[in-house]
Amino acid sequence: MSDGNGNPMGENQQFGPWPIADTEIFATSSLSYAFVNLKPIVPGHVLVSPKQVVPRFTDLTPSQVSDLWTLAQRVGRMLEVHYRVSSLTFAIQDGVEAGQSVPHVHLHVLPRVKGDFEPNDKVYDALDEGDVKRNLDEDRVARTADEMAAEAALYRPYFE
């Protein structure tokens, strides 16, 4: 299976210390990959990360930065079409004090609709409160592997 860019799918990636199954990955580029979120805070909340495990954004090479943002832009376009929205939030929490819960650079891409957070910038509080941490918060239930695979399967055709 390919992602439409000639990049093979079917390889697990590392997200910090956790493996991300190929079934959760829906797009790749030469240096980055996009995958569904274990605990999204809005429908369509996904992540884009460099393939190389790099803890901090400031440690990425210029090529990795460019590739990460280019894939994020493509993912954003797809989410706008899929969810019929005209707004997106792109967010990076770079370092523990900034709320980074996984020691691997990752960019959150969230489709936004009017009234999803009141006031609008409360989305950042939701990210900071740890809603997306992989260490299962008591208030949120993690999705199953099957649920995440089904979501990734919905997005994959946009990149073929």
C-alpha positions in Angstrom: 0.0 0.0 0.0 1.2 3.5 -0.8 0.2 6.9 0.4 -0.2 8.3 -3.1 3.3 9.9 -3.0 5.1 6.7 -3.7 5.8 6.3 0.0 5.1 2.8 1.3 2.5 2.4 4.0 2.7 -0.6 6.2 5.5 0.4 8.4 4.9 1.3 12.0 6.3 4.6 13.2 7.5 5.6 16.6 5.8 8.4 18.5 8.2 9.1 21.3 8.3 5.8 23.2 5.0 4.5 21.6 4.7 2.6 18.4 2.0 4.0 16.0 0.4 1.2 14.0 0.4 1.6 10.2 -3.4 1.3 10.4 -3.5 4.6 12.3 -1.3 6.4 9.8 -3.2 8.0 6.8 -0.6 10.0 5.0 3.2 10.1 4.8 5.8 12.3 3.1 9.5 11.7 2.8 10.2 12.9 6.4 6.8 13.1 8.2 3.6 11.1 8.8 0.1 12.0 9.8 -1.9 9.8 12.1 -5.2 9.8 14.1 -5.3 10.8 17.7 -5.9 8.4 20.6 -8.0 11.0 22.4 -9.2 13.8 20.0 -10.7 16.9 21.5 -12.8 17.6 18.4 -13.8 15.3 15.5 -11.0 15.1 13.1 -8.2 16.1 15.6 -5.1 14.5 14.1 -1.4 14.7 14.5 1.5 15.3 12.1 5.0 14.3 13.2 8.5 13.8 11.8 9.4 10.2 11.2 12.6 10.7 13.2 12.0 10.9 16.9 13.1 14.5 17.7 12.0 15.8 21.1 11.9 19.6 20.3 10.8 21.6 17.4 14.0 23.7 17.6 16.0 20.5 17.1 14.5 19.8 13.7 16.5 20.4 10.5 15.2 23.0 8.1 14.2 20.1 5.7 12.2 18.4 8.5 10.5 21.7 9.4 9.5 22.3 5.7 8.3 18.7 5.3 6.3 18.7 8.5 4.5 21.9 7.7 3.9 20.9 4.0 2.3 17.7 5.1 0.3 19.6 7.8 -1.0 21.9 5.1 -2.2 19.0 3.0 -3.8 17.3 6.0 -5.6 20.6 6.8 -7.0 20.9 3.3 -8.2 17.3 3.6 -9.9 18.0 6.9 -11.6 21.1 5.6 -13.1 19.1 2.7 -14.0 16.0 4.8 -15.6 17.9 7.7 -16.9 20.8 5.6 -15.2 23.4 7.7 -13.4 26.6 6.8 -11.2 27.0 9.9 -8.4 25.0 11.4 -6.2 25.2 14.5 -2.5 24.2 14.1 -0.7 23.8 17.4 2.7 22.6 18.7 3.5 22.3 22.3 7.3 22.5 22.4 8.7 21.3 25.7 7.2 20.1 29.0 6.5 23.6 30.3 4.5 24.3 27.1 2.3 21.2 27.7 4.2 18.7 25.5 3.1 15.3 26.7 5.1 13.1 24.3 8.8 13.7 23.8 8.5 13.8 20.0 7.6 16.9 18.0 4.0 16.7 16.9 1.7 19.2 15.3 -2.0 19.1 16.2 -4.4 19.8 13.4 -8.0 20.5 14.4 -11.0 21.2 12.2 -12.9 24.0 13.9 -16.6 25.0 13.9 -18.3 28.0 15.4 -19.0 27.4 19.1 -16.9 24.3 19.5 -15.0 26.2 22.3 -16.3 29.3 24.1 -14.4 31.5 24.1 -12.6 30.3 21.0 -9.1 30.1 22.5 -10.3 27.6 25.1 -9.1 25.0 22.6 -5.6 25.7 23.9 -6.7 25.0 27.5 -8.1 21.6 26.3 -4.7 20.8 24.8 -2.9 22.0 28.0 -5.2 20.0 30.3 -3.7 16.8 28.9 -6.7 15.7 26.9 -4.4 14.3 24.3 -1.9 12.6 26.5 -1.3 8.9 25.9 -1.3 8.1 29.6 -5.1 7.7 29.7 -6.6 10.5 31.7 -9.5 9.5 34.0 -12.0 11.9 32.4 -11.4 10.7 28.8 -11.7 7.2 27.3 -9.1 6.2 24.8 -10.3 5.0 21.5 -9.8 1.4 20.4 -7.3 0.4 17.7 -10.3 -0.5 15.5 -11.9 2.9 15.9 -8.6 4.7 15.1 -8.0 2.4 12.1 -11.5 3.1 10.8 -10.9 6.9 11.0 -7.5 6.6 9.2 -9.2 4.5 6.5 -11.6 7.4 5.9 -8.8 9.9 5.3 -6.4 7.7 3.3 -8.2 8.0 0.0 -7.6 11.8 0.0 -3.9 11.1 -0.3 -3.9 8.4 -3.0 
